[in-house]
């Protein structure tokens, strides 16, 4: 028998998976606590949406901007 067959489920979870689980739990808590609607004014447009959705949208805009402006490493 292999020694990995006797390890518990918790022992088989890697540190990276623990971090991913913790971040997921924090994200769910964040969404639950920020369900209230807020108004955002941009130029002549007023948007009324839950705070978590606005923050998620701004995160996505920043991520896309970073991807589009990222400098590519040159292969040596």
mmCIF file of the N, C-alpha and C atoms, coordinates in Angstrom:
data_MODEL
# 
_entry.id   MODEL 
# 
loop_
_atom_site.group_PDB 
_atom_site.id 
_atom_site.type_symbol 
_atom_site.label_atom_id 
_atom_site.label_alt_id 
_atom_site.label_comp_id 
_atom_site.label_asym_id 
_atom_site.label_entity_id 
_atom_site.label_seq_id 
_atom_site.pdbx_PDB_ins_code 
_atom_site.Cartn_x 
_atom_site.Cartn_y 
_atom_site.Cartn_z 
_atom_site.occupancy 
_atom_site.B_iso_or_equiv 
_atom_site.pdbx_formal_charge 
_atom_site.auth_seq_id 
_atom_site.auth_comp_id 
_atom_site.auth_asym_id 
_atom_site.auth_atom_id 
_atom_site.pdbx_PDB_model_num 
ATOM 1   N N  . UNK A 1 1  ? 0.841   -1.192 0.000   1.00 0.00 ? 1  UNK A N  1 
ATOM 2   C CA . UNK A 1 1  ? 0.000   0.000  0.000   1.00 0.00 ? 1  UNK A CA 1 
ATOM 3   C C  . UNK A 1 1  ? 0.878   1.244  0.000   1.00 0.00 ? 1  UNK A C  1 
ATOM 4   N N  . UNK A 1 2  ? 0.375   2.224  -0.642  1.00 0.00 ? 2  UNK A N  1 
ATOM 5   C CA . UNK A 1 2  ? 1.092   3.481  -0.729  1.00 0.00 ? 2  UNK A CA 1 
ATOM 6   C C  . UNK A 1 2  ? 0.821   4.317  0.524   1.00 0.00 ? 2  UNK A C  1 
ATOM 7   N N  . UNK A 1 3  ? 1.817   5.081  0.974   1.00 0.00 ? 3  UNK A N  1 
ATOM 8   C CA . UNK A 1 3  ? 1.642   5.874  2.192   1.00 0.00 ? 3  UNK A CA 1 
ATOM 9   C C  . UNK A 1 3  ? 0.668   7.030  1.990   1.00 0.00 ? 3  UNK A C  1 
ATOM 10  N N  . UNK A 1 4  ? 0.482   7.474  0.734   1.00 0.00 ? 4  UNK A N  1 
ATOM 11  C CA . UNK A 1 4  ? -0.457  8.575  0.492   1.00 0.00 ? 4  UNK A CA 1 
ATOM 12  C C  . UNK A 1 4  ? -1.906  8.143  0.645   1.00 0.00 ? 4  UNK A C  1 
ATOM 13  N N  . UNK A 1 5  ? -2.182  6.853  0.587   1.00 0.00 ? 5  UNK A N  1 
ATOM 14  C CA . UNK A 1 5  ? -3.551  6.376  0.740   1.00 0.00 ? 5  UNK A CA 1 
ATOM 15  C C  . UNK A 1 5  ? -4.049  6.529  2.171   1.00 0.00 ? 5  UNK A C  1 
ATOM 16  N N  . UNK A 1 6  ? -3.147  6.606  3.125   1.00 0.00 ? 6  UNK A N  1 
ATOM 17  C CA . UNK A 1 6  ? -3.525  6.678  4.530   1.00 0.00 ? 6  UNK A CA 1 
ATOM 18  C C  . UNK A 1 6  ? -3.598  8.112  5.052   1.00 0.00 ? 6  UNK A C  1 
ATOM 19  N N  . UNK A 1 7  ? -3.182  9.072  4.231   1.00 0.00 ? 7  UNK A N  1 
ATOM 20  C CA . UNK A 1 7  ? -3.241  10.463 4.686   1.00 0.00 ? 7  UNK A CA 1 
ATOM 21  C C  . UNK A 1 7  ? -4.684  10.961 4.690   1.00 0.00 ? 7  UNK A C  1 
ATOM 22  N N  . UNK A 1 8  ? -4.985  11.816 5.627   1.00 0.00 ? 8  UNK A N  1 
ATOM 23  C CA . UNK A 1 8  ? -6.346  12.356 5.708   1.00 0.00 ? 8  UNK A CA 1 
ATOM 24  C C  . UNK A 1 8  ? -6.583  13.361 4.583   1.00 0.00 ? 8  UNK A C  1 
ATOM 25  N N  . UNK A 1 9  ? -7.836  13.694 4.380   1.00 0.00 ? 9  UNK A N  1 
ATOM 26  C CA . UNK A 1 9  ? -8.200  14.657 3.344   1.00 0.00 ? 9  UNK A CA 1 
ATOM 27  C C  . UNK A 1 9  ? -7.534  16.007 3.611   1.00 0.00 ? 9  UNK A C  1 
ATOM 28  N N  . UNK A 1 10 ? -7.530  16.470 4.847   1.00 0.00 ? 10 UNK A N  1 
ATOM 29  C CA . UNK A 1 10 ? -6.935  17.759 5.186   1.00 0.00 ? 10 UNK A CA 1 
ATOM 30  C C  . UNK A 1 10 ? -5.439  17.776 4.930   1.00 0.00 ? 10 UNK A C  1 
ATOM 31  N N  . UNK A 1 11 ? -4.772  16.633 5.112   1.00 0.00 ? 11 UNK A N  1 
ATOM 32  C CA . UNK A 1 11 ? -3.330  16.567 4.883   1.00 0.00 ? 11 UNK A CA 1 
ATOM 33  C C  . UNK A 1 11 ? -3.002  16.603 3.392   1.00 0.00 ? 11 UNK A C  1 
ATOM 34  N N  . UNK A 1 12 ? -3.946  16.238 2.547   1.00 0.00 ? 12 UNK A N  1 
ATOM 35  C CA . UNK A 1 12 ? -3.712  16.223 1.106   1.00 0.00 ? 12 UNK A CA 1 
ATOM 36  C C  . UNK A 1 12 ? -3.938  17.573 0.451   1.00 0.00 ? 12 UNK A C  1 
ATOM 37  N N  . UNK A 1 13 ? -4.447  18.549 1.177   1.00 0.00 ? 13 UNK A N  1 
ATOM 38  C CA . UNK A 1 13 ? -4.690  19.877 0.618   1.00 0.00 ? 13 UNK A CA 1 
ATOM 39  C C  . UNK A 1 13 ? -3.398  20.681 0.704   1.00 0.00 ? 13 UNK A C  1 
ATOM 40  N N  . UNK A 1 14 ? -2.978  21.229 -0.428  1.00 0.00 ? 14 UNK A N  1 
ATOM 41  C CA . UNK A 1 14 ? -1.716  21.972 -0.486  1.00 0.00 ? 14 UNK A CA 1 
ATOM 42  C C  . UNK A 1 14 ? -1.890  23.369 0.120   1.00 0.00 ? 14 UNK A C  1 
ATOM 43  N N  . UNK A 1 15 ? -0.778  24.015 0.499   1.00 0.00 ? 15 UNK A N  1 
ATOM 44  C CA . UNK A 1 15 ? -0.866  25.385 1.015   1.00 0.00 ? 15 UNK A CA 1 
ATOM 45  C C  . UNK A 1 15 ? -1.519  26.352 0.017   1.00 0.00 ? 15 UNK A C  1 
ATOM 46  N N  . UNK A 1 16 ? -1.262  26.162 -1.261  1.00 0.00 ? 16 UNK A N  1 
ATOM 47  C CA . UNK A 1 16 ? -1.880  27.016 -2.281  1.00 0.00 ? 16 UNK A CA 1 
ATOM 48  C C  . UNK A 1 16 ? -3.395  26.848 -2.284  1.00 0.00 ? 16 UNK A C  1 
ATOM 49  N N  . UNK A 1 17 ? -3.869  25.638 -2.104  1.00 0.00 ? 17 UNK A N  1 
ATOM 50  C CA . UNK A 1 17 ? -5.310  25.399 -2.052  1.00 0.00 ? 17 UNK A CA 1 
ATOM 51  C C  . UNK A 1 17 ? -5.922  26.011 -0.802  1.00 0.00 ? 17 UNK A C  1 
ATOM 52  N N  . UNK A 1 18 ? -5.193  25.985 0.317   1.00 0.00 ? 18 UNK A N  1 
ATOM 53  C CA . UNK A 1 18 ? -5.678  26.634 1.547   1.00 0.00 ? 18 UNK A CA 1 
ATOM 54  C C  . UNK A 1 18 ? -5.830  28.144 1.325   1.00 0.00 ? 18 UNK A C  1 
ATOM 55  N N  . UNK A 1 19 ? -4.845  28.749 0.664   1.00 0.00 ? 19 UNK A N  1 
ATOM 56  C CA . UNK A 1 19 ? -4.911  30.190 0.395   1.00 0.00 ? 19 UNK A CA 1 
ATOM 57  C C  . UNK A 1 19 ? -6.097  30.493 -0.524  1.00 0.00 ? 19 UNK A C  1 
ATOM 58  N N  . UNK A 1 20 ? -6.283  29.678 -1.558  1.00 0.00 ? 20 UNK A N  1 
ATOM 59  C CA . UNK A 1 20 ? -7.414  29.870 -2.466  1.00 0.00 ? 20 UNK A CA 1 
ATOM 60  C C  . UNK A 1 20 ? -8.743  29.758 -1.724  1.00 0.00 ? 20 UNK A C  1 
ATOM 61  N N  . UNK A 1 21 ? -8.842  28.803 -0.824  1.00 0.00 ? 21 UNK A N  1 
ATOM 62  C CA . UNK A 1 21 ? -10.051 28.642 -0.028  1.00 0.00 ? 21 UNK A CA 1 
ATOM 63  C C  . UNK A 1 21 ? -10.294 29.853 0.869   1.00 0.00 ? 21 UNK A C  1 
ATOM 64  N N  . UNK A 1 22 ? -9.246  30.350 1.500   1.00 0.00 ? 22 UNK A N  1 
ATOM 65  C CA . UNK A 1 22 ? -9.370  31.520 2.378   1.00 0.00 ? 22 UNK A CA 1 
ATOM 66  C C  . UNK A 1 22 ? -9.797  32.756 1.586   1.00 0.00 ? 22 UNK A C  1 
ATOM 67  N N  . UNK A 1 23 ? -9.210  32.959 0.403   1.00 0.00 ? 23 UNK A N  1 
ATOM 68  C CA . UNK A 1 23 ? -9.580  34.108 -0.434  1.00 0.00 ? 23 UNK A CA 1 
ATOM 69  C C  . UNK A 1 23 ? -11.033 33.988 -0.897  1.00 0.00 ? 23 UNK A C  1 
ATOM 70  N N  . UNK A 1 24 ? -11.461 32.798 -1.223  1.00 0.00 ? 24 UNK A N  1 
ATOM 71  C CA . UNK A 1 24 ? -12.847 32.574 -1.641  1.00 0.00 ? 24 UNK A CA 1 
ATOM 72  C C  . UNK A 1 24 ? -13.818 32.894 -0.511  1.00 0.00 ? 24 UNK A C  1 
ATOM 73  N N  . UNK A 1 25 ? -13.501 32.445 0.689   1.00 0.00 ? 25 UNK A N  1 
ATOM 74  C CA . UNK A 1 25 ? -14.352 32.731 1.845   1.00 0.00 ? 25 UNK A CA 1 
ATOM 75  C C  . UNK A 1 25 ? -14.417 34.242 2.095   1.00 0.00 ? 25 UNK A C  1 
ATOM 76  N N  . UNK A 1 26 ? -13.269 34.916 2.011   1.00 0.00 ? 26 UNK A N  1 
ATOM 77  C CA . UNK A 1 26 ? -13.258 36.374 2.206   1.00 0.00 ? 26 UNK A CA 1 
ATOM 78  C C  . UNK A 1 26 ? -14.070 37.077 1.126   1.00 0.00 ? 26 UNK A C  1 
ATOM 79  N N  . UNK A 1 27 ? -14.021 36.601 -0.118  1.00 0.00 ? 27 UNK A N  1 
ATOM 80  C CA . UNK A 1 27 ? -14.799 37.214 -1.194  1.00 0.00 ? 27 UNK A CA 1 
ATOM 81  C C  . UNK A 1 27 ? -16.294 37.054 -0.950  1.00 0.00 ? 27 UNK A C  1 
ATOM 82  N N  . UNK A 1 28 ? -16.702 35.881 -0.491  1.00 0.00 ? 28 UNK A N  1 
ATOM 83  C CA . UNK A 1 28 ? -18.125 35.654 -0.196  1.00 0.00 ? 28 UNK A CA 1 
ATOM 84  C C  . UNK A 1 28 ? -18.578 36.564 0.945   1.00 0.00 ? 28 UNK A C  1 
ATOM 85  N N  . UNK A 1 29 ? -17.773 36.706 1.975   1.00 0.00 ? 29 UNK A N  1 
ATOM 86  C CA . UNK A 1 29 ? -18.107 37.604 3.091   1.00 0.00 ? 29 UNK A CA 1 
ATOM 87  C C  . UNK A 1 29 ? -18.195 39.045 2.599   1.00 0.00 ? 29 UNK A C  1 
ATOM 88  N N  . UNK A 1 30 ? -17.253 39.455 1.737   1.00 0.00 ? 30 UNK A N  1 
ATOM 89  C CA . UNK A 1 30 ? -17.251 40.814 1.195   1.00 0.00 ? 30 UNK A CA 1 
ATOM 90  C C  . UNK A 1 30 ? -18.538 41.097 0.428   1.00 0.00 ? 30 UNK A C  1 
ATOM 91  N N  . UNK A 1 31 ? -18.950 40.168 -0.429  1.00 0.00 ? 31 UNK A N  1 
ATOM 92  C CA . UNK A 1 31 ? -20.172 40.355 -1.205  1.00 0.00 ? 31 UNK A CA 1 
ATOM 93  C C  . UNK A 1 31 ? -21.384 40.421 -0.277  1.00 0.00 ? 31 UNK A C  1 
ATOM 94  N N  . UNK A 1 32 ? -21.422 39.570 0.731   1.00 0.00 ? 32 UNK A N  1 
ATOM 95  C CA . UNK A 1 32 ? -22.552 39.555 1.662   1.00 0.00 ? 32 UNK A CA 1 
ATOM 96  C C  . UNK A 1 32 ? -22.666 40.857 2.440   1.00 0.00 ? 32 UNK A C  1 
ATOM 97  N N  . UNK A 1 33 ? -21.541 41.461 2.768   1.00 0.00 ? 33 UNK A N  1 
ATOM 98  C CA . UNK A 1 33 ? -21.563 42.699 3.555   1.00 0.00 ? 33 UNK A CA 1 
ATOM 99  C C  . UNK A 1 33 ? -21.738 43.949 2.697   1.00 0.00 ? 33 UNK A C  1 
ATOM 100 N N  . UNK A 1 34 ? -21.596 43.848 1.399   1.00 0.00 ? 34 UNK A N  1 
ATOM 101 C CA . UNK A 1 34 ? -21.669 45.026 0.525   1.00 0.00 ? 34 UNK A CA 1 
ATOM 102 C C  . UNK A 1 34 ? -22.770 44.880 -0.520  1.00 0.00 ? 34 UNK A C  1 
ATOM 103 N N  . UNK A 1 35 ? -23.941 44.472 -0.054  1.00 0.00 ? 35 UNK A N  1 
ATOM 104 C CA . UNK A 1 35 ? -25.079 44.323 -0.955  1.00 0.00 ? 35 UNK A CA 1 
ATOM 105 C C  . UNK A 1 35 ? -25.833 45.615 -1.158  1.00 0.00 ? 35 UNK A C  1 
ATOM 106 N N  . UNK A 1 36 ? -25.580 46.608 -0.324  1.00 0.00 ? 36 UNK A N  1 
ATOM 107 C CA . UNK A 1 36 ? -26.293 47.879 -0.431  1.00 0.00 ? 36 UNK A CA 1 
ATOM 108 C C  . UNK A 1 36 ? -25.976 48.596 -1.727  1.00 0.00 ? 36 UNK A C  1 
ATOM 109 N N  . UNK A 1 37 ? -26.964 49.312 -2.246  1.00 0.00 ? 37 UNK A N  1 
ATOM 110 C CA . UNK A 1 37 ? -26.781 50.027 -3.506  1.00 0.00 ? 37 UNK A CA 1 
ATOM 111 C C  . UNK A 1 37 ? -26.154 51.388 -3.248  1.00 0.00 ? 37 UNK A C  1 
ATOM 112 N N  . UNK A 1 38 ? -25.271 51.766 -4.170  1.00 0.00 ? 38 UNK A N  1 
ATOM 113 C CA . UNK A 1 38 ? -24.638 53.080 -4.125  1.00 0.00 ? 38 UNK A CA 1 
ATOM 114 C C  . UNK A 1 38 ? -24.793 53.715 -5.498  1.00 0.00 ? 38 UNK A C  1 
ATOM 115 N N  . UNK A 1 39 ? -24.686 55.028 -5.522  1.00 0.00 ? 39 UNK A N  1 
ATOM 116 C CA . UNK A 1 39 ? -24.764 55.754 -6.791  1.00 0.00 ? 39 UNK A CA 1 
ATOM 117 C C  . UNK A 1 39 ? -23.372 56.231 -7.177  1.00 0.00 ? 39 UNK A C  1 
ATOM 118 N N  . UNK A 1 40 ? -23.021 56.018 -8.414  1.00 0.00 ? 40 UNK A N  1 
ATOM 119 C CA . UNK A 1 40 ? -21.743 56.451 -8.962  1.00 0.00 ? 40 UNK A CA 1 
ATOM 120 C C  . UNK A 1 40 ? -22.047 57.383 -10.125 1.00 0.00 ? 40 UNK A C  1 
ATOM 121 N N  . UNK A 1 41 ? -21.419 58.545 -10.129 1.00 0.00 ? 41 UNK A N  1 
ATOM 122 C CA . UNK A 1 41 ? -21.606 59.480 -11.233 1.00 0.00 ? 41 UNK A CA 1 
ATOM 123 C C  . UNK A 1 41 ? -20.356 59.471 -12.095 1.00 0.00 ? 41 UNK A C  1 
ATOM 124 N N  . UNK A 1 42 ? -20.548 59.258 -13.402 1.00 0.00 ? 42 UNK A N  1 
ATOM 125 C CA . UNK A 1 42 ? -19.460 59.277 -14.363 1.00 0.00 ? 42 UNK A CA 1 
ATOM 126 C C  . UNK A 1 42 ? -19.905 60.115 -15.545 1.00 0.00 ? 42 UNK A C  1 
ATOM 127 N N  . UNK A 1 43 ? -19.240 61.249 -15.727 1.00 0.00 ? 43 UNK A N  1 
ATOM 128 C CA . UNK A 1 43 ? -19.615 62.228 -16.739 1.00 0.00 ? 43 UNK A CA 1 
ATOM 129 C C  . UNK A 1 43 ? -21.078 62.605 -16.533 1.00 0.00 ? 43 UNK A C  1 
ATOM 130 N N  . UNK A 1 44 ? -21.950 62.316 -17.452 1.00 0.00 ? 44 UNK A N  1 
ATOM 131 C CA . UNK A 1 44 ? -23.360 62.681 -17.307 1.00 0.00 ? 44 UNK A CA 1 
ATOM 132 C C  . UNK A 1 44 ? -24.223 61.493 -16.910 1.00 0.00 ? 44 UNK A C  1 
ATOM 133 N N  . UNK A 1 45 ? -23.585 60.362 -16.608 1.00 0.00 ? 45 UNK A N  1 
ATOM 134 C CA . UNK A 1 45 ? -24.326 59.136 -16.312 1.00 0.00 ? 45 UNK A CA 1 
ATOM 135 C C  . UNK A 1 45 ? -24.276 58.863 -14.814 1.00 0.00 ? 45 UNK A C  1 
ATOM 136 N N  . UNK A 1 46 ? -25.406 58.501 -14.238 1.00 0.00 ? 46 UNK A N  1 
ATOM 137 C CA . UNK A 1 46 ? -25.462 58.067 -12.848 1.00 0.00 ? 46 UNK A CA 1 
ATOM 138 C C  . UNK A 1 46 ? -25.824 56.591 -12.836 1.00 0.00 ? 46 UNK A C  1 
ATOM 139 N N  . UNK A 1 47 ? -24.982 55.801 -12.179 1.00 0.00 ? 47 UNK A N  1 
ATOM 140 C CA . UNK A 1 47 ? -25.187 54.360 -12.099 1.00 0.00 ? 47 UNK A CA 1 
ATOM 141 C C  . UNK A 1 47 ? -25.515 54.007 -10.662 1.00 0.00 ? 47 UNK A C  1 
ATOM 142 N N  . UNK A 1 48 ? -26.575 53.247 -10.457 1.00 0.00 ? 48 UNK A N  1 
ATOM 143 C CA . UNK A 1 48 ? -26.953 52.779 -9.123  1.00 0.00 ? 48 UNK A CA 1 
ATOM 144 C C  . UNK A 1 48 ? -26.841 51.257 -9.131  1.00 0.00 ? 48 UNK A C  1 
ATOM 145 N N  . UNK A 1 49 ? -25.929 50.753 -8.300  1.00 0.00 ? 49 UNK A N  1 
ATOM 146 C CA . UNK A 1 49 ? -25.624 49.333 -8.312  1.00 0.00 ? 49 UNK A CA 1 
ATOM 147 C C  . UNK A 1 49 ? -25.062 48.937 -6.951  1.00 0.00 ? 49 UNK A C  1 
ATOM 148 N N  . UNK A 1 50 ? -25.069 47.632 -6.631  1.00 0.00 ? 50 UNK A N  1 
ATOM 149 C CA . UNK A 1 50 ? -24.438 47.197 -5.382  1.00 0.00 ? 50 UNK A CA 1 
ATOM 150 C C  . UNK A 1 50 ? -22.936 47.522 -5.398  1.00 0.00 ? 50 UNK A C  1 
ATOM 151 N N  . UNK A 1 51 ? -22.421 47.889 -4.255  1.00 0.00 ? 51 UNK A N  1 
ATOM 152 C CA . UNK A 1 51 ? -21.014 48.284 -4.146  1.00 0.00 ? 51 UNK A CA 1 
ATOM 153 C C  . UNK A 1 51 ? -20.080 47.189 -4.637  1.00 0.00 ? 51 UNK A C  1 
ATOM 154 N N  . UNK A 1 52 ? -20.376 45.919 -4.301  1.00 0.00 ? 52 UNK A N  1 
ATOM 155 C CA . UNK A 1 52 ? -19.470 44.847 -4.700  1.00 0.00 ? 52 UNK A CA 1 
ATOM 156 C C  . UNK A 1 52 ? -19.382 44.721 -6.209  1.00 0.00 ? 52 UNK A C  1 
ATOM 157 N N  . UNK A 1 53 ? -20.481 44.992 -6.928  1.00 0.00 ? 53 UNK A N  1 
ATOM 158 C CA . UNK A 1 53 ? -20.467 44.889 -8.381  1.00 0.00 ? 53 UNK A CA 1 
ATOM 159 C C  . UNK A 1 53 ? -19.647 46.013 -9.003  1.00 0.00 ? 53 UNK A C  1 
ATOM 160 N N  . UNK A 1 54 ? -19.745 47.189 -8.449  1.00 0.00 ? 54 UNK A N  1 
ATOM 161 C CA . UNK A 1 54 ? -18.956 48.313 -8.947  1.00 0.00 ? 54 UNK A CA 1 
ATOM 162 C C  . UNK A 1 54 ? -17.466 48.056 -8.710  1.00 0.00 ? 54 UNK A C  1 
ATOM 163 N N  . UNK A 1 55 ? -17.122 47.574 -7.521  1.00 0.00 ? 55 UNK A N  1 
ATOM 164 C CA . UNK A 1 55 ? -15.719 47.279 -7.241  1.00 0.00 ? 55 UNK A CA 1 
ATOM 165 C C  . UNK A 1 55 ? -15.187 46.154 -8.127  1.00 0.00 ? 55 UNK A C  1 
ATOM 166 N N  . UNK A 1 56 ? -16.007 45.136 -8.360  1.00 0.00 ? 56 UNK A N  1 
ATOM 167 C CA . UNK A 1 56 ? -15.600 44.047 -9.243  1.00 0.00 ? 56 UNK A CA 1 
ATOM 168 C C  . UNK A 1 56 ? -15.381 44.555 -10.668 1.00 0.00 ? 56 UNK A C  1 
ATOM 169 N N  . UNK A 1 57 ? -16.248 45.447 -11.122 1.00 0.00 ? 57 UNK A N  1 
ATOM 170 C CA . UNK A 1 57 ? -16.094 46.030 -12.453 1.00 0.00 ? 57 UNK A CA 1 
ATOM 171 C C  . UNK A 1 57 ? -14.806 46.844 -12.539 1.00 0.00 ? 57 UNK A C  1 
ATOM 172 N N  . UNK A 1 58 ? -14.520 47.632 -11.520 1.00 0.00 ? 58 UNK A N  1 
ATOM 173 C CA . UNK A 1 58 ? -13.291 48.426 -11.527 1.00 0.00 ? 58 UNK A CA 1 
ATOM 174 C C  . UNK A 1 58 ? -12.047 47.542 -11.479 1.00 0.00 ? 58 UNK A C  1 
ATOM 175 N N  . UNK A 1 59 ? -12.126 46.444 -10.748 1.00 0.00 ? 59 UNK A N  1 
ATOM 176 C CA . UNK A 1 59 ? -11.027 45.484 -10.723 1.00 0.00 ? 59 UNK A CA 1 
ATOM 177 C C  . UNK A 1 59 ? -10.791 44.914 -12.115 1.00 0.00 ? 59 UNK A C  1 
ATOM 178 N N  . UNK A 1 60 ? -11.871 44.531 -12.797 1.00 0.00 ? 60 UNK A N  1 
ATOM 179 C CA . UNK A 1 60 ? -11.759 43.956 -14.138 1.00 0.00 ? 60 UNK A CA 1 
ATOM 180 C C  . UNK A 1 60 ? -11.179 44.971 -15.122 1.00 0.00 ? 60 UNK A C  1 
ATOM 181 N N  . UNK A 1 61 ? -11.615 46.224 -15.029 1.00 0.00 ? 61 UNK A N  1 
ATOM 182 C CA . UNK A 1 61 ? -11.074 47.276 -15.898 1.00 0.00 ? 61 UNK A CA 1 
ATOM 183 C C  . UNK A 1 61 ? -9.577  47.451 -15.653 1.00 0.00 ? 61 UNK A C  1 
ATOM 184 N N  . UNK A 1 62 ? -9.169  47.465 -14.394 1.00 0.00 ? 62 UNK A N  1 
ATOM 185 C CA . UNK A 1 62 ? -7.750  47.587 -14.070 1.00 0.00 ? 62 UNK A CA 1 
ATOM 186 C C  . UNK A 1 62 ? -6.944  46.396 -14.550 1.00 0.00 ? 62 UNK A C  1 
ATOM 187 N N  . UNK A 1 63 ? -7.498  45.201 -14.412 1.00 0.00 ? 63 UNK A N  1 
ATOM 188 C CA . UNK A 1 63 ? -6.801  43.996 -14.861 1.00 0.00 ? 63 UNK A CA 1 
ATOM 189 C C  . UNK A 1 63 ? -6.620  44.005 -16.371 1.00 0.00 ? 63 UNK A C  1 
ATOM 190 N N  . UNK A 1 64 ? -7.683  44.339 -17.096 1.00 0.00 ? 64 UNK A N  1 
ATOM 191 C CA . UNK A 1 64 ? -7.599  44.387 -18.557 1.00 0.00 ? 64 UNK A CA 1 
ATOM 192 C C  . UNK A 1 64 ? -6.592  45.448 -18.995 1.00 0.00 ? 64 UNK A C  1 
ATOM 193 N N  . UNK A 1 65 ? -6.605  46.599 -18.341 1.00 0.00 ? 65 UNK A N  1 
ATOM 194 C CA . UNK A 1 65 ? -5.642  47.651 -18.661 1.00 0.00 ? 65 UNK A CA 1 
ATOM 195 C C  . UNK A 1 65 ? -4.217  47.162 -18.436 1.00 0.00 ? 65 UNK A C  1 
ATOM 196 N N  . UNK A 1 66 ? -3.996  46.467 -17.344 1.00 0.00 ? 66 UNK A N  1 
ATOM 197 C CA . UNK A 1 66 ? -2.673  45.923 -17.067 1.00 0.00 ? 66 UNK A CA 1 
ATOM 198 C C  . UNK A 1 66 ? -2.236  44.898 -18.095 1.00 0.00 ? 66 UNK A C  1 
ATOM 199 N N  . UNK A 1 67 ? -3.147  44.034 -18.501 1.00 0.00 ? 67 UNK A N  1 
ATOM 200 C CA . UNK A 1 67 ? -2.823  43.022 -19.511 1.00 0.00 ? 67 UNK A CA 1 
ATOM 201 C C  . UNK A 1 67 ? -2.494  43.689 -20.843 1.00 0.00 ? 67 UNK A C  1 
ATOM 202 N N  . UNK A 1 68 ? -3.256  44.695 -21.211 1.00 0.00 ? 68 UNK A N  1 
ATOM 203 C CA . UNK A 1 68 ? -3.039  45.356 -22.503 1.00 0.00 ? 68 UNK A CA 1 
ATOM 204 C C  . UNK A 1 68 ? -1.764  46.192 -22.536 1.00 0.00 ? 68 UNK A C  1 
ATOM 205 N N  . UNK A 1 69 ? -1.319  46.686 -21.398 1.00 0.00 ? 69 UNK A N  1 
ATOM 206 C CA . UNK A 1 69 ? -0.138  47.543 -21.366 1.00 0.00 ? 69 UNK A CA 1 
ATOM 207 C C  . UNK A 1 69 ? 1.108   46.835 -20.862 1.00 0.00 ? 69 UNK A C  1 
ATOM 208 N N  . UNK A 1 70 ? 0.986   45.562 -20.526 1.00 0.00 ? 70 UNK A N  1 
ATOM 209 C CA . UNK A 1 70 ? 2.127   44.823 -19.986 1.00 0.00 ? 70 UNK A CA 1 
ATOM 210 C C  . UNK A 1 70 ? 3.201   44.661 -21.056 1.00 0.00 ? 70 UNK A C  1 
ATOM 211 N N  . UNK A 1 71 ? 4.425   44.892 -20.662 1.00 0.00 ? 71 UNK A N  1 
ATOM 212 C CA . UNK A 1 71 ? 5.536   44.679 -21.583 1.00 0.00 ? 71 UNK A CA 1 
ATOM 213 C C  . UNK A 1 71 ? 5.877   43.200 -21.624 1.00 0.00 ? 71 UNK A C  1 
ATOM 214 N N  . UNK A 1 72 ? 6.109   42.710 -22.795 1.00 0.00 ? 72 UNK A N  1 
ATOM 215 C CA . UNK A 1 72 ? 6.461   41.308 -22.977 1.00 0.00 ? 72 UNK A CA 1 
ATOM 216 C C  . UNK A 1 72 ? 7.951   41.123 -22.716 1.00 0.00 ? 72 UNK A C  1 
ATOM 217 N N  . UNK A 1 73 ? 8.309   40.035 -22.021 1.00 0.00 ? 73 UNK A N  1 
ATOM 218 C CA . UNK A 1 73 ? 9.704   39.700 -21.816 1.00 0.00 ? 73 UNK A CA 1 
ATOM 219 C C  . UNK A 1 73 ? 10.276  39.158 -23.114 1.00 0.00 ? 73 UNK A C  1 
ATOM 220 N N  . UNK A 1 74 ? 11.499  39.524 -23.372 1.00 0.00 ? 74 UNK A N  1 
ATOM 221 C CA . UNK A 1 74 ? 12.157  39.024 -24.574 1.00 0.00 ? 74 UNK A CA 1 
ATOM 222 C C  . UNK A 1 74 ? 12.849  37.699 -24.245 1.00 0.00 ? 74 UNK A C  1 
ATOM 223 N N  . UNK A 1 75 ? 12.750  36.750 -25.138 1.00 0.00 ? 75 UNK A N  1 
ATOM 224 C CA . UNK A 1 75 ? 13.437  35.473 -24.968 1.00 0.00 ? 75 UNK A CA 1 
ATOM 225 C C  . UNK A 1 75 ? 14.902  35.663 -25.312 1.00 0.00 ? 75 UNK A C  1 
ATOM 226 N N  . UNK A 1 76 ? 15.776  35.072 -24.501 1.00 0.00 ? 76 UNK A N  1 
ATOM 227 C CA . UNK A 1 76 ? 17.219  35.187 -24.765 1.00 0.00 ? 76 UNK A CA 1 
ATOM 228 C C  . UNK A 1 76 ? 17.756  33.935 -25.359 1.00 0.00 ? 76 UNK A C  1 
# 
